[in-house]
């Protein structure tokens, strides 16, 4: 029959059922034989013919028992079953050696119970043999683990099915001979179910432990992922801010742009892809009762305008006298021009405030006229304020001091610049500018004013840094009281004795009343009769704006300032036109007629400089401007000093406007040399505007020579000679 089962392993399901019935009949017959043996009581045991010392209690195998893979094996022999020598397939259990002296078998044989037996076999005393109980526990432990692993719990239904399957398998292995077993066997059956539950709980705990181990193993990756997500959230939060003011102003009708000030909205014009606002009032008009008074802010709505102020056209400059003697401008002049690439509130741009004047009595703004195109090109905001000049801007008189409280007079023009800077601090953000990155750019007399302002103790309230180009090297040294005494002659010229008379006078008459000795002379070598100490000084130590001499302050502090000039800043059109052609003879004659002849310095000077107009211009520049400014800069340890040496034009000079023309792009360079200089000068200036420092090769050499490149140097040309002869500083230009 066994051979028949082997031959039909691959038959259909119906044939398999028939085979299973035949096999059941055979096993039942065998079980009856075993029972008869037990009833006769012969040794109460059946020993295996194949092995000695091993006990096997045959058990009935219930019909329908489940055969699990890996635990039920076929008989080793596939031949036909013999009567007692051949073991029935599926009835072997794991055998335990009872004789400890015998060596273990090379391969453990498993004897499985008959799955079709319906009753359990018990001994005569009603209990199972100890060895059999031990075998059963081993088999249970062997079956229990694969049952759990083969049928994992996924859902409640699956768990229930698994439990039932496992119980059926266990029942097939642990079924007793009859239902009337003792309490010990009942307890053992109950423990099977409890053990199953414990195994399932152990499986849950093992799975939970496995997940914890996995989480622990990947905690670095999970932490990195969380940090990445957090960074993304922060970036999104920053990139998508809350609701703000409109960033860029709207262009109306293709040419009008509106901005806002503390006094009301203003409307500018689009020019060269930028926006220009011209003539915006920044202070109350200095007329009537406010003549000869410090600038007053627009701090009341009564001083402001209704509606929108049309800042379309440039306003007149303040009243002034030009170098040719003509007068221009108006007294009501305290306005400001703003040229900006964008009217926006995001990404504010650096601000450059232009202070230009040829002298303190006129020539303003000179070369410092900003263009909208260059504001766009350099991404900066240009601001150019008008300020009072001459007698209306700097006259110090006792009658004026007594009419004001606290008592003071003079430096009204400086108060205008300070009020313009205060306006910039309040309003420039509405024009796309950064109030914390304001730079003063002063030229000639404007540079003198900028240097004086840079030495104020509270200068950082108004601007961050300053750049002074070709200014004067002499700064106010006279007190207000001394200046008031020297200026009494002015009252005689205008035929006034009190403040009411001065305020009633025509403004142009006051400007023209300035005597010739108070005007700035054309640059030239000092004359034999020149007395530097008797020259008129417009700036005074008024006690409010300028309280100490600037040199006292800049030697104690660290002003954020750059001072510079050009190699031929002393050249002038008047001197050039004095002769049709400057020969060597004319150059020698001009030098011999100067103060140098009285100091026996003529021959030495001629050896230092070429005997040409260019050489003469360099000599005048060194005495009046370059060497005095180098001395001033040397007193400020952290203040760079530059000299432009690149020449241009037909006279082939580095004229007084060479640096600011390059900075503001006021001419188009033609030659490669001029293009390189253009780039070097602009790089020097705008690097300072954006970063607040000047790049130089050797920081120990503070002198910078600006030609086609920027080169560091220890000193400049012949300044040591003029300083040693006592010419510098006494003969330096005032403004």
C-alpha positions as CSV (number, residue, x, y, z in Angstrom):
1,X,0.0,0.0,0.0
2,X,2.9,2.3,0.7
3,X,4.2,1.8,-2.7
4,X,0.9,2.6,-4.1
5,X,0.8,5.9,-2.3
6,X,4.3,6.7,-3.7
7,X,3.2,5.9,-7.2
8,X,0.1,8.1,-7.0
9,X,1.6,11.2,-5.5
10,X,0.7,13.3,-8.5
11,X,-2.8,11.9,-9.1
12,X,-6.0,13.9,-9.0
13,X,-7.7,15.0,-5.8
14,X,-10.3,12.2,-6.0
15,X,-7.8,9.5,-6.2
16,X,-5.8,11.1,-3.3
17,X,-9.0,10.9,-1.1
18,X,-9.3,7.2,-1.8
19,X,-5.7,6.6,-0.9
20,X,-6.1,8.5,2.4
21,X,-9.0,6.3,3.4
22,X,-7.0,3.2,2.7
23,X,-4.1,4.5,4.6
24,X,-6.4,5.3,7.6
25,X,-7.7,1.7,7.6
26,X,-4.2,0.4,7.7
27,X,-3.2,2.6,10.6
28,X,-6.3,1.8,12.6
29,X,-5.6,-1.9,12.2
30,X,-2.1,-1.3,13.5
31,X,-3.3,0.7,16.4
32,X,-5.7,-2.2,17.4
33,X,-2.7,-4.5,17.4
34,X,-0.8,-2.2,19.7
35,X,-3.7,-2.0,22.1
36,X,-3.9,-5.7,22.4
37,X,-0.3,-5.8,23.3
38,X,-0.9,-3.2,26.0
39,X,-3.9,-5.2,27.4
40,X,-1.8,-8.4,27.9
41,X,0.7,-6.3,30.0
42,X,3.8,-7.8,28.4
43,X,6.4,-5.3,29.4
44,X,3.8,-2.5,28.9
45,X,6.1,-1.2,26.2
46,X,6.9,-1.8,22.5
47,X,10.5,-1.6,21.7
48,X,11.7,-0.7,18.3
49,X,13.3,-3.4,16.3
50,X,15.6,-0.9,14.6
51,X,17.0,0.8,17.7
52,X,17.7,-0.3,21.2
53,X,16.9,1.6,24.4
54,X,14.3,4.0,22.7
55,X,10.7,4.2,23.9
56,X,7.9,4.9,21.6
57,X,4.3,5.2,22.7
58,X,2.1,4.7,19.6
59,X,-0.6,7.3,19.4
60,X,-3.7,7.4,17.4
61,X,-3.6,9.9,14.6
62,X,-7.0,11.7,14.2
63,X,-8.5,11.9,10.8
64,X,-8.0,15.3,9.3
65,X,-4.7,16.0,11.0
66,X,-2.6,18.6,9.4
67,X,0.8,17.7,8.2
68,X,3.2,20.7,8.5
69,X,6.2,21.0,6.1
70,X,9.5,20.3,7.7
71,X,8.1,18.3,10.6
72,X,6.4,15.3,8.9
73,X,8.6,13.3,6.7
74,X,8.2,10.4,4.5
75,X,9.5,7.0,5.4
76,X,13.1,6.4,4.4
77,X,12.1,3.2,2.6
78,X,9.7,3.5,-0.3
79,X,9.3,-0.2,-0.5
80,X,6.3,-2.2,0.5
81,X,5.6,-2.2,4.2
82,X,6.7,-5.2,6.1
83,X,4.8,-6.6,9.0
84,X,6.8,-5.4,12.0
85,X,10.2,-4.4,10.6
86,X,9.0,-1.4,8.6
87,X,8.0,1.8,10.4
88,X,4.8,3.3,9.3
89,X,5.2,6.6,7.5
90,X,4.3,9.6,9.6
91,X,4.5,7.8,13.0
92,X,8.0,8.6,14.2
93,X,8.8,11.0,17.0
94,X,12.2,12.5,17.9
95,X,13.9,9.8,19.9
96,X,15.9,10.4,23.0
97,X,18.6,8.1,24.0
98,X,18.1,6.4,27.3
99,X,21.5,4.7,27.3
100,X,24.0,7.6,27.9
101,X,26.9,5.3,27.3
102,X,26.0,4.7,23.6
103,X,27.3,7.3,21.2
104,X,24.7,9.6,19.6
105,X,23.3,8.5,16.3
106,X,24.8,10.2,13.3
107,X,21.3,11.5,12.3
108,X,18.3,12.1,14.5
109,X,15.3,10.2,13.3
110,X,11.9,11.8,13.8
111,X,9.0,9.5,14.6
112,X,5.7,11.2,14.0
113,X,2.3,10.1,15.3
114,X,-0.5,8.8,13.3
115,X,-2.6,11.8,12.4
116,X,-5.7,9.6,11.9
117,X,-5.8,8.1,15.4
118,X,-8.8,9.3,17.4
119,X,-7.7,8.4,21.0
120,X,-4.7,8.7,23.2
121,X,-2.7,5.9,24.6
122,X,-2.2,5.9,28.4
123,X,-0.4,3.6,30.6
124,X,-1.9,1.3,33.1
125,X,-1.6,3.9,35.9
126,X,-3.5,6.5,33.9
127,X,-0.5,8.7,33.2
128,X,1.9,9.3,30.5
129,X,5.5,8.1,30.7
130,X,8.0,10.8,31.7
131,X,10.0,10.3,28.5
132,X,6.9,10.7,26.4
133,X,6.0,13.9,28.1
134,X,9.6,15.2,27.4
135,X,9.2,14.1,23.8
136,X,5.9,15.9,23.5
137,X,7.3,19.2,24.9
138,X,10.2,19.0,22.5
139,X,7.9,18.4,19.6
140,X,5.6,21.2,20.7
141,X,8.5,23.6,20.9
142,X,9.7,22.4,17.5
143,X,6.3,23.0,15.9
144,X,5.3,26.2,17.7
145,X,8.1,28.4,16.3
146,X,7.5,27.5,12.6
147,X,3.8,27.9,13.1
148,X,4.3,31.4,14.2
149,X,6.7,32.2,11.4
150,X,4.7,30.5,8.7
151,X,1.5,32.2,9.6
152,X,2.3,35.8,10.8
153,X,-0.5,37.9,12.3
154,X,-1.7,40.6,10.0
155,X,-5.3,41.0,10.9
156,X,-7.6,39.7,13.6
157,X,-9.1,37.2,11.2
158,X,-5.7,35.9,10.2
159,X,-4.7,35.6,13.8
160,X,-7.8,33.6,14.6
161,X,-7.2,31.3,11.6
162,X,-3.6,30.9,12.6
163,X,-4.5,30.0,16.2
164,X,-7.0,27.4,15.0
165,X,-4.5,25.9,12.6
166,X,-1.8,25.7,15.2
167,X,-4.2,24.1,17.7
168,X,-5.3,21.5,15.2
169,X,-1.7,20.6,14.5
170,X,-0.9,20.4,18.2
171,X,-4.1,18.3,18.8
172,X,-2.9,15.9,16.2
173,X,0.3,15.4,18.0
174,X,-1.0,15.5,21.6
175,X,-4.4,13.7,21.3
176,X,-4.9,11.3,24.3
177,X,-6.4,7.8,24.1
178,X,-9.8,8.9,25.5
179,X,-11.4,12.0,26.9
180,X,-11.3,10.9,30.5
181,X,-7.7,12.0,31.2
182,X,-6.5,13.2,34.6
183,X,-6.1,16.8,35.8
184,X,-2.5,16.9,34.9
185,X,-3.2,16.2,31.3
186,X,-6.0,18.8,31.2
187,X,-3.6,21.4,32.6
188,X,-1.1,20.5,30.0
189,X,-3.7,21.0,27.2
190,X,-4.6,24.4,28.7
191,X,-1.0,25.4,28.8
192,X,-0.7,24.8,25.1
193,X,-3.1,27.7,24.4
194,X,-1.4,29.9,26.9
195,X,2.0,29.2,25.4
196,X,0.6,30.1,22.0
197,X,-0.6,33.4,23.3
198,X,2.8,34.0,24.9
199,X,4.5,33.1,21.6
200,X,2.3,35.6,19.8
201,X,3.1,38.3,22.4
202,X,6.7,37.4,22.1
203,X,6.4,37.8,18.4
204,X,4.9,41.2,18.8
205,X,7.6,42.2,21.2
206,X,10.2,40.9,18.8
207,X,8.7,42.8,15.9
208,X,8.5,46.0,18.1
209,X,12.2,45.5,19.0
210,X,13.0,45.0,15.4
211,X,11.4,48.3,14.4
212,X,13.1,50.1,17.3
213,X,16.4,48.7,16.1
214,X,15.7,49.9,12.6
215,X,14.7,53.3,13.8
216,X,17.9,53.5,15.9
217,X,20.0,52.4,12.9
218,X,18.4,55.0,10.6
219,X,18.2,57.8,13.3
220,X,21.0,59.8,11.5
221,X,19.2,59.8,8.2
222,X,15.8,60.6,9.9
223,X,17.4,63.5,11.8
224,X,19.0,64.8,8.6
225,X,15.6,64.6,6.8
226,X,13.9,66.5,9.6
227,X,16.6,69.2,9.6
228,X,16.3,69.5,5.8
229,X,12.5,69.9,6.1
230,X,12.9,72.5,8.8
231,X,15.4,74.5,6.6
232,X,13.0,74.3,3.7
233,X,10.2,75.7,5.9
234,X,12.5,78.6,7.1
235,X,13.5,79.4,3.5
236,X,9.9,79.5,2.4
237,X,8.9,81.6,5.4
238,X,11.7,84.1,4.5
239,X,11.1,84.0,0.8
240,X,7.4,84.5,1.1
241,X,7.1,87.4,3.6
242,X,3.8,88.8,4.9
243,X,2.0,91.6,3.2
244,X,4.2,94.6,2.7
245,X,4.1,98.0,1.0
246,X,4.3,98.0,-2.8
247,X,7.9,97.3,-3.7
248,X,8.2,99.2,-6.9
249,X,6.4,102.4,-7.7
250,X,4.0,102.4,-10.7
251,X,4.9,104.5,-13.7
252,X,1.9,106.6,-14.7
253,X,1.4,107.6,-18.3
254,X,4.8,106.2,-19.2
255,X,6.8,109.0,-17.6
256,X,5.6,109.9,-14.1
257,X,6.6,108.2,-10.9
258,X,5.3,109.1,-7.4
259,X,7.2,108.9,-4.1
260,X,6.4,109.9,-0.6
261,X,8.2,112.3,1.8
262,X,7.5,113.5,5.3
263,X,5.8,116.6,3.8
264,X,3.6,114.8,1.2
265,X,3.9,112.9,-2.1
266,X,6.2,114.1,-4.9
267,X,6.1,113.3,-8.6
268,X,9.2,112.7,-10.7
269,X,10.0,112.0,-14.3
270,X,11.4,108.9,-15.9
271,X,14.8,109.7,-17.5
272,X,17.2,107.2,-19.1
273,X,15.5,104.2,-17.4
274,X,15.9,105.9,-14.0
275,X,13.7,108.4,-12.1
276,X,14.6,112.1,-11.4
277,X,13.0,114.2,-8.8
278,X,14.2,117.8,-8.9
279,X,13.6,120.8,-6.7
280,X,12.1,119.0,-3.6
281,X,12.0,121.4,-0.6
282,X,14.0,120.1,2.3
283,X,13.8,123.1,4.7
284,X,11.9,126.3,5.1
285,X,12.8,129.1,2.8
286,X,15.7,131.2,4.3
287,X,14.0,134.5,3.6
288,X,12.5,137.3,5.7
289,X,12.9,136.5,9.4
290,X,14.9,133.3,8.6
291,X,17.6,135.2,6.7
292,X,21.0,134.8,8.6
293,X,19.5,131.9,10.6
294,X,20.3,128.2,10.6
295,X,18.1,126.1,8.4
296,X,14.7,125.3,9.8
297,X,13.2,121.9,9.1
298,X,9.7,121.2,7.5
299,X,8.4,120.0,10.8
300,X,4.8,121.4,10.5
301,X,2.1,120.7,8.0
302,X,1.7,124.5,7.5
303,X,5.2,124.4,5.8
304,X,4.3,121.6,3.5
305,X,2.3,121.4,0.3
306,X,-1.2,120.3,-0.5
307,X,-1.7,117.4,-3.0
308,X,1.3,116.1,-4.9
309,X,4.4,118.2,-5.4
310,X,5.5,118.2,-9.0
311,X,9.3,117.7,-8.9
312,X,9.7,117.8,-12.7
313,X,12.1,120.7,-13.2
314,X,15.4,121.8,-11.7
315,X,15.2,124.8,-9.4
316,X,17.7,127.7,-9.3
317,X,20.8,127.4,-7.2
318,X,21.4,129.6,-4.2
319,X,22.6,133.2,-4.9
320,X,26.3,133.2,-5.7
321,X,29.2,135.0,-7.5
322,X,31.0,133.1,-10.2
323,X,34.7,133.4,-10.9
324,X,34.0,135.8,-13.9
325,X,32.1,138.1,-11.5
326,X,28.5,137.3,-12.6
327,X,25.7,136.6,-10.1
328,X,23.1,133.9,-10.4
329,X,20.6,132.0,-8.2
330,X,17.9,132.9,-5.8
331,X,17.6,133.3,-2.1
332,X,14.7,130.8,-1.7
333,X,16.9,127.9,-2.8
334,X,16.9,125.1,-0.1
335,X,15.8,122.3,-2.4
336,X,17.2,118.9,-3.2
337,X,17.5,116.8,-6.4
338,X,17.2,113.0,-6.1
339,X,18.1,110.7,-9.0
340,X,17.4,107.0,-8.4
341,X,17.3,103.8,-10.5
342,X,14.2,102.6,-8.7
343,X,11.5,103.9,-6.4
344,X,11.1,100.8,-4.2
345,X,11.3,99.6,-0.7
346,X,13.3,96.4,-1.1
347,X,17.1,96.1,-1.6
348,X,17.9,99.8,-0.8
349,X,20.9,101.2,-2.6
350,X,23.9,103.3,-1.4
351,X,23.3,107.1,-1.4
352,X,25.8,109.7,-2.6
353,X,25.2,113.3,-1.5
354,X,27.0,115.7,-3.8
355,X,28.5,118.9,-2.3
356,X,30.1,120.9,-5.0
357,X,31.4,124.4,-5.2
358,X,34.4,126.1,-6.7
359,X,34.6,128.4,-3.7
360,X,32.6,129.3,-0.7
361,X,31.1,132.3,-2.5
362,X,30.1,130.6,-5.7
363,X,30.6,128.1,-8.5
364,X,28.1,125.6,-7.0
365,X,27.4,122.8,-7.9
366,X,30.3,122.9,-10.3
367,X,31.1,119.5,-11.8
368,X,28.9,117.6,-9.3
369,X,25.8,117.4,-11.4
370,X,24.4,113.9,-11.3
371,X,22.7,112.1,-14.2
372,X,19.9,109.6,-14.1
373,X,21.7,107.4,-16.6
374,X,24.7,107.1,-14.3
375,X,22.5,106.4,-11.2
376,X,21.1,103.5,-13.2
377,X,24.5,102.4,-14.4
378,X,26.1,102.3,-11.0
379,X,23.0,101.3,-9.0
380,X,23.3,104.2,-6.6
381,X,21.0,107.0,-5.5
382,X,22.4,110.6,-6.1
383,X,21.2,113.5,-3.9
384,X,22.3,117.0,-4.6
385,X,21.2,119.7,-2.2
386,X,21.5,123.5,-2.7
387,X,23.0,125.4,0.1
388,X,23.7,129.0,0.9
389,X,27.0,130.6,-0.1
390,X,28.9,133.9,0.4
391,X,27.6,136.4,2.9
392,X,24.2,134.8,3.0
393,X,25.8,131.5,3.9
394,X,28.8,132.2,6.1
395,X,28.7,135.8,7.3
396,X,29.5,136.2,11.1
397,X,28.4,139.5,12.7
398,X,27.8,140.6,16.2
399,X,24.4,142.1,15.3
400,X,23.4,138.7,13.9
401,X,24.6,136.8,16.9
402,X,22.7,139.0,19.3
403,X,19.4,138.6,17.4
404,X,19.5,134.8,17.8
405,X,19.4,132.5,20.8
406,X,21.6,130.8,21.6
407,X,23.9,133.6,20.4
408,X,25.6,132.6,17.2
409,X,26.2,133.5,13.6
410,X,28.0,132.2,10.5
411,X,28.2,128.7,9.0
412,X,24.6,128.9,7.7
413,X,25.6,127.0,4.7
414,X,26.8,124.2,6.9
415,X,23.5,124.1,8.7
416,X,21.8,123.8,5.2
417,X,23.9,120.7,4.4
418,X,23.1,119.2,7.8
419,X,19.4,119.8,7.3
420,X,19.6,118.2,3.9
421,X,21.3,115.2,5.4
422,X,18.6,115.0,8.0
423,X,16.0,115.0,5.2
424,X,17.9,112.2,3.6
425,X,17.7,110.2,6.8
426,X,13.9,110.7,7.0
427,X,12.9,110.2,3.4
428,X,15.5,108.5,1.3
429,X,14.0,105.0,1.9
430,X,11.0,106.2,-0.1
431,X,13.3,106.7,-3.1
432,X,15.1,103.3,-3.0
433,X,18.0,104.5,-0.9
434,X,19.7,103.1,2.2
435,X,19.9,105.7,4.9
436,X,22.6,103.7,6.7
437,X,24.9,103.9,3.6
438,X,25.1,107.6,2.9
439,X,28.4,109.0,1.5
440,X,29.3,112.6,1.2
441,X,31.2,113.5,-2.0
442,X,32.7,117.0,-1.9
443,X,34.7,118.7,-4.6
444,X,37.0,121.7,-4.2
445,X,35.3,124.1,-1.7
446,X,32.6,121.5,-1.2
447,X,35.4,119.1,-0.2
448,X,36.5,121.6,2.4
449,X,33.0,121.6,3.9
450,X,32.8,117.8,3.8
451,X,36.1,117.5,5.6
452,X,34.9,119.9,8.3
453,X,31.6,118.0,8.7
454,X,33.4,114.7,8.9
455,X,35.3,115.9,12.0
456,X,32.1,116.6,13.9
457,X,31.6,114.4,17.0
458,X,28.1,113.3,15.9
459,X,28.8,113.1,12.2
460,X,27.6,109.4,12.1
461,X,24.1,110.6,12.7
462,X,24.0,112.1,9.2
463,X,26.3,110.0,7.0
464,X,28.4,106.9,7.1
465,X,31.5,108.0,5.2
466,X,32.9,110.9,3.2
467,X,35.1,111.6,0.2
468,X,36.9,114.9,-0.3
469,X,38.4,115.7,-3.7
470,X,40.8,118.7,-4.1
471,X,39.5,120.6,-1.1
472,X,41.3,123.2,1.0
473,X,43.9,122.2,3.6
474,X,43.2,125.1,6.0
475,X,40.3,124.8,8.3
476,X,38.6,127.3,10.6
477,X,40.9,128.4,13.3
478,X,39.2,131.7,14.3
479,X,36.6,131.9,17.0
480,X,33.2,133.5,16.2
481,X,34.1,136.5,18.3
482,X,37.3,137.2,16.3
483,X,35.4,136.7,13.0
484,X,32.7,139.1,14.1
485,X,35.3,141.8,14.7
486,X,37.0,141.4,11.4
487,X,33.6,141.4,9.5
488,X,32.4,144.8,10.8
489,X,33.6,146.4,7.6
490,X,30.8,144.6,5.8
491,X,28.2,146.7,7.6
492,X,29.8,149.8,6.2
493,X,29.7,148.5,2.7
494,X,26.0,147.8,2.9
495,X,25.2,150.8,5.0
496,X,23.4,148.9,7.8
497,X,23.8,148.9,11.6
498,X,21.2,146.4,12.8
499,X,19.5,143.1,11.9
500,X,16.3,144.8,10.6
501,X,18.3,146.7,8.0
502,X,20.2,143.6,6.9
503,X,16.9,141.6,6.5
504,X,15.4,144.4,4.5
505,X,18.2,144.6,2.0
506,X,18.0,143.1,-1.5
507,X,19.6,139.6,-1.4
508,X,21.6,140.2,-4.5
509,X,23.1,143.5,-3.1
510,X,24.3,141.5,0.0
511,X,26.0,138.9,-2.3
512,X,27.7,141.6,-4.4
513,X,28.9,143.6,-1.4
514,X,31.6,141.0,-0.7
515,X,34.9,142.8,-1.1
516,X,37.6,141.5,-3.5
517,X,40.0,140.4,-0.7
518,X,37.3,138.0,0.6
519,X,37.0,136.3,-2.7
520,X,39.1,133.3,-3.7
521,X,42.0,134.2,-6.0
522,X,42.9,132.1,-9.0
523,X,45.5,129.4,-8.3
524,X,49.0,130.6,-8.8
525,X,52.3,130.8,-7.1
526,X,52.3,133.0,-3.9
527,X,53.1,136.6,-4.6
528,X,56.0,138.4,-2.7
529,X,53.5,140.5,-0.7
530,X,51.1,137.7,0.2
531,X,50.3,137.4,3.9
532,X,48.6,134.1,4.6
533,X,47.5,135.1,8.1
534,X,45.4,138.0,6.7
535,X,43.4,136.1,4.3
536,X,39.6,136.0,4.9
537,X,38.2,132.8,6.3
538,X,34.5,132.1,5.7
539,X,34.3,129.1,8.1
540,X,34.4,130.0,11.8
541,X,34.2,128.1,15.1
542,X,30.7,129.1,15.7
543,X,30.2,127.0,18.9
544,X,27.2,125.0,17.6
545,X,28.2,123.2,14.5
546,X,32.0,123.6,14.6
547,X,33.1,123.7,18.2
548,X,36.8,122.8,17.8
549,X,39.4,122.9,15.1
550,X,39.0,119.9,12.9
551,X,42.6,118.9,13.4
552,X,42.0,118.5,17.2
553,X,39.2,116.0,16.5
554,X,40.6,114.0,13.7
555,X,43.9,113.4,15.6
556,X,41.8,111.9,18.5
557,X,39.2,110.0,16.5
558,X,39.0,107.9,13.4
559,X,37.0,109.8,10.8
560,X,35.5,107.7,8.0
561,X,37.1,109.8,5.2
562,X,39.1,109.6,2.0
563,X,41.1,112.7,0.9
564,X,42.5,113.1,-2.6
565,X,43.4,115.5,-5.4
566,X,45.0,115.6,-8.8
567,X,48.6,116.2,-9.9
568,X,47.6,119.5,-11.6
569,X,44.8,120.7,-9.4
570,X,46.4,124.2,-9.3
571,X,46.2,124.7,-13.1
572,X,43.8,127.3,-14.3
573,X,42.4,128.7,-17.6
574,X,43.5,132.2,-16.6
575,X,47.1,131.2,-16.1
576,X,47.1,129.2,-19.4
577,X,45.8,132.2,-21.3
578,X,48.3,134.6,-19.8
579,X,50.7,133.8,-22.6
580,X,50.0,132.5,-26.1
581,X,52.7,129.9,-25.7
582,X,54.5,129.1,-22.5
583,X,58.2,129.0,-23.3
584,X,61.1,128.1,-21.0
585,X,62.0,131.7,-20.7
586,X,58.4,132.7,-19.7
587,X,58.3,129.9,-17.1
588,X,61.6,131.1,-15.5
589,X,60.4,134.7,-15.4
590,X,57.1,133.7,-13.8
591,X,58.8,131.8,-11.1
592,X,61.3,134.6,-10.4
593,X,58.5,137.1,-9.9
594,X,56.9,134.9,-7.2
595,X,57.7,134.7,-3.5
596,X,60.2,131.9,-4.4
597,X,62.7,134.6,-5.5
598,X,62.7,136.3,-2.1
599,X,63.4,132.9,-0.5
600,X,66.2,132.0,-3.0
601,X,64.3,129.0,-4.1
602,X,64.0,129.8,-7.8
603,X,66.9,127.7,-9.1
604,X,66.0,124.8,-6.9
605,X,62.4,124.8,-8.0
606,X,63.5,124.9,-11.7
607,X,65.6,121.8,-11.1
608,X,62.7,119.9,-9.7
609,X,60.1,120.6,-12.4
610,X,60.1,120.8,-16.2
611,X,60.3,124.3,-17.6
612,X,56.9,124.1,-19.3
613,X,53.4,125.1,-18.5
614,X,52.7,121.6,-17.3
615,X,55.7,121.7,-14.9
616,X,54.6,125.2,-13.7
617,X,51.1,123.8,-13.0
618,X,52.6,120.9,-11.0
619,X,54.7,123.3,-8.9
620,X,51.6,125.5,-8.1
621,X,49.5,122.4,-7.3
622,X,52.2,121.0,-4.9
623,X,52.5,124.2,-3.0
624,X,48.8,125.1,-2.8
625,X,46.9,121.8,-2.8
626,X,48.7,118.4,-3.1
627,X,51.4,118.6,-0.4
628,X,49.1,120.5,2.1
629,X,46.5,117.8,1.7
630,X,49.1,115.0,2.1
631,X,50.2,116.6,5.4
632,X,46.5,116.8,6.6
633,X,45.9,113.2,5.7
634,X,49.1,112.1,7.4
635,X,47.6,113.4,10.7
636,X,44.8,110.9,10.3
637,X,46.3,107.4,10.6
638,X,43.5,105.6,8.9
639,X,42.6,108.1,6.2
640,X,43.8,107.1,2.7
641,X,45.2,109.8,0.4
642,X,45.3,109.6,-3.4
643,X,46.7,111.7,-6.2
644,X,45.5,111.3,-9.8
645,X,48.4,111.3,-12.2
646,X,46.7,110.3,-15.5
647,X,46.6,113.3,-17.8
648,X,44.0,114.2,-20.5
649,X,43.1,116.8,-23.0
650,X,45.3,119.1,-25.1
651,X,47.3,120.6,-22.2
652,X,48.0,117.0,-21.1
653,X,47.2,117.7,-17.5
654,X,45.6,115.8,-14.6
655,X,43.3,118.8,-14.0
656,X,41.3,119.5,-10.9
657,X,38.2,117.8,-12.3
658,X,39.9,114.6,-13.6
659,X,38.8,112.5,-10.6
660,X,35.2,113.6,-10.3
661,X,34.6,113.5,-14.0
662,X,35.7,109.9,-14.0
663,X,33.6,109.1,-10.9
664,X,30.4,110.6,-12.4
665,X,31.1,109.4,-15.9
666,X,31.1,113.0,-17.3
667,X,33.2,112.1,-20.3
668,X,33.7,109.2,-22.6
669,X,37.3,107.8,-22.5
670,X,38.7,107.3,-26.0
671,X,42.2,105.8,-25.7
672,X,43.1,102.5,-24.0
673,X,45.1,104.5,-21.4
674,X,42.1,106.6,-20.5
675,X,39.8,103.6,-20.4
676,X,42.1,101.9,-17.9
677,X,42.3,105.0,-15.8
678,X,38.5,105.4,-16.0
679,X,38.1,101.8,-14.7
680,X,40.7,102.3,-11.9
681,X,39.2,105.5,-10.6
682,X,35.7,104.2,-10.6
683,X,36.7,101.0,-9.0
684,X,38.5,102.9,-6.2
685,X,35.5,105.1,-5.5
686,X,32.5,102.7,-5.9
687,X,34.3,100.0,-3.9
688,X,34.5,102.6,-1.1
689,X,30.8,103.5,-1.6
690,X,29.6,99.9,-1.3
691,X,32.0,98.4,1.2
692,X,33.3,101.4,3.2
693,X,37.0,100.8,2.5
694,X,39.7,101.5,-0.1
695,X,41.6,98.6,-1.7
696,X,45.3,99.2,-1.7
697,X,48.2,96.9,-2.3
698,X,50.4,97.9,0.6
699,X,48.5,99.1,3.6
700,X,51.7,100.6,5.1
701,X,51.9,103.0,2.2
702,X,48.8,105.2,2.5
703,X,49.5,107.3,-0.6
704,X,47.8,106.0,-3.7
705,X,48.9,107.0,-7.2
706,X,45.9,106.7,-9.6
707,X,47.0,106.4,-13.2
708,X,46.1,103.5,-15.5
709,X,46.2,101.4,-12.2
710,X,46.2,102.2,-8.5
711,X,49.7,102.0,-7.0
712,X,50.8,102.4,-3.4
713,X,53.6,104.7,-2.6
714,X,55.4,106.0,0.5
715,X,55.4,109.7,-0.5
716,X,54.6,112.1,-3.4
717,X,57.1,113.7,-5.7
718,X,58.6,116.9,-4.2
719,X,56.5,117.4,-1.1
720,X,59.4,116.7,1.2
721,X,61.3,119.6,-0.3
722,X,58.5,122.2,0.1
723,X,57.7,121.0,3.7
724,X,61.4,121.4,4.6
725,X,61.5,124.9,3.3
726,X,58.4,126.0,5.3
727,X,56.2,126.6,2.3
728,X,53.6,124.0,3.4
729,X,51.2,124.6,5.1
730,X,51.1,128.4,5.3
731,X,50.5,129.0,1.7
732,X,47.8,126.3,1.2
733,X,44.6,127.1,-0.5
734,X,41.7,128.1,1.8
735,X,38.9,126.5,-0.2
